[in-house]
Amino acid sequence: MAKIIRIHEHGEPSVLRVETAEVAEPGPGEVKIRQEAVGVNFFDTMLRDGRVNGPLPMVLGSEGSGVVEAVGPGVADIHVGERVAYFASMGAYASERLIDASSLVALPQDISNEQAAAFLAKGLTAWMGLRALHDIAPGEVVLVAGASGNVGSILSRWAMALGATVIGVAGSRGKLDKVRAGAHHAFHSQDPEALTKIRAVAPEGVDVVFDFVGHGTAELTAAAVRSGGKIVAIGAASGQLQTDALEVTRRGIEVVSGGVQDHVNTATVGEASGQLFQAMRDGLFHDLRVSRYAFTDVSRAHADVAARRLTGLPVLRV
Ligand SMILES: NC(=O)c1ccc[n+]([C@@H]2O[C@H](COP(=O)([O-])OP(=O)(O)OC[C@H]3O[C@@H](n4cnc5c(N)ncnc54)[C@H](OP(=O)(O)O)[C@@H]3O)[C@@H](O)[C@H]2O)c1
């Protein structure tokens, strides 16, 4: 029997229930994995509390890693005993699960299961921002709204390594040091001098904003981007970004957005995950810690994400 974490109703973290379920043998194109680590993502909290609708009952989670236990008919390139991970396949909060073989990324020897569960979805989202939604160039000045968050902290460090000048914005004052460690300049979103300080770095405005916050920093991000610049809207942790469409058009600002599953697909996942693993090896994210939780302590993990208490990447240890 597998342990699973399922919700039967939307609500507070207490709706997360640890249950058991039988896992069948894999069918055509499927693989059975014994999971070792499960990534917790902001989106999971939205599915739990009902900000995003999903069919109930539902096993949450879309990211995990583990060892292949069995492969179904037609699966040729994945073998029993291999370590694998995935980043966009619902039903991850489980000790064992079935998954489509095409969703899996084989893990190199030097990337642990825990690292994969902590970094894969968030790191590939950062890759989407830097390589698919925008193609970052050395010398560009970028503002990262939500640089203290999981994806933002990865993207800031990666953008710096790719030669950009990075201005990071934190929503919590206690996380300014984390932002400072991965950016050239760090500000708090409510700093009344933030725009003046940004203009001191980029007098005409920044070339690109990578936005993970949405509503809470909308005024600052719109004012910070230069005319003819770009807003890459990846997330909206504080609620949807409302842009003034007329003003955006008048100033020639391009607004782009997208989902990681659309941009990191069968055509790009090899390249994207290869670049992410190399960046991890190169130590770009060496100061980013994992916040570890026991599998059954999932409610606490969700409460910590929702309360913005975390400074590490949340992982459930199975
Ligand atoms: N498009 C995609 O495919 C994709 C993929 C992954 C994630 N996302 C989205 O990206 C967003 C960030 O994800 P994440 O995993 O990085 O989440 P996270 O770790 O919880 O980070 C959220 C960030 O937003 C900041 N923030 C929240 N409310 C704020 C407010 N009112 N004012 C200023 N800053 C505020 C937080 O600041 P503090 O922590 O400093 O308080 C933190 O920097 C989420 O909306 C998520 O759904 C989208």
The ligand as a Gaussian input file, in Angstrom:
#p B3LYP/6-31G(d) Opt

LIG

0 1
 N        4.065000      30.092000     -14.699000
 C        4.495000      28.951000     -14.141000
 O        4.632000      27.907000     -14.793000
 C        4.878000      28.960000     -12.698000
 C        5.717000      27.963000     -12.182000
 C        6.105000      28.036000     -10.834000
 C        5.607000      29.063000     -10.040000
 N        4.735000      29.968000     -10.569000
 C        4.180000      31.046000      -9.743000
 O        5.222000      31.933000      -9.363000
 C        4.896000      32.530000      -8.101000
 C        6.073000      32.347000      -7.157000
 O        6.279000      30.968000      -6.894000
 P        7.346000      30.547000      -5.773000
 O        7.397000      29.082000      -5.749000
 O        8.599000      31.306000      -5.962000
 O        6.576000      31.061000      -4.461000
 P        7.197000      31.608000      -3.093000
 O        8.468000      30.929000      -2.801000
 O        6.101000      31.539000      -2.090000
 O        7.538000      33.152000      -3.420000
 C        6.577000      34.156000      -3.457000
 C        7.296000      35.491000      -3.587000
 O        6.319000      36.533000      -3.648000
 C        6.604000      37.507000      -2.628000
 N        5.337000      38.097000      -2.192000
 C        4.196000      37.455000      -1.864000
 N        3.240000      38.360000      -1.535000
 C        3.809000      39.596000      -1.670000
 C        3.332000      40.928000      -1.489000
 N        2.078000      41.171000      -1.105000
 N        4.187000      41.946000      -1.715000
 C        5.459000      41.706000      -2.113000
 N        5.971000      40.469000      -2.314000
 C        5.146000      39.417000      -2.081000
 C        7.299000      36.725000      -1.531000
 O        8.026000      37.623000      -0.735000
 P        8.542000      37.224000       0.747000
 O        8.712000      35.728000       0.759000
 O        9.830000      37.974000       0.867000
 O        7.498000      37.676000       1.709000
 C        8.187000      35.819000      -2.378000
 O        9.304000      36.507000      -2.823000
 C        3.598000      31.856000      -7.633000
 O        2.498000      32.673000      -7.998000
 C        3.565000      30.563000      -8.435000
 O        2.256000      30.059000      -8.609000
 C        4.364000      29.942000     -11.870000

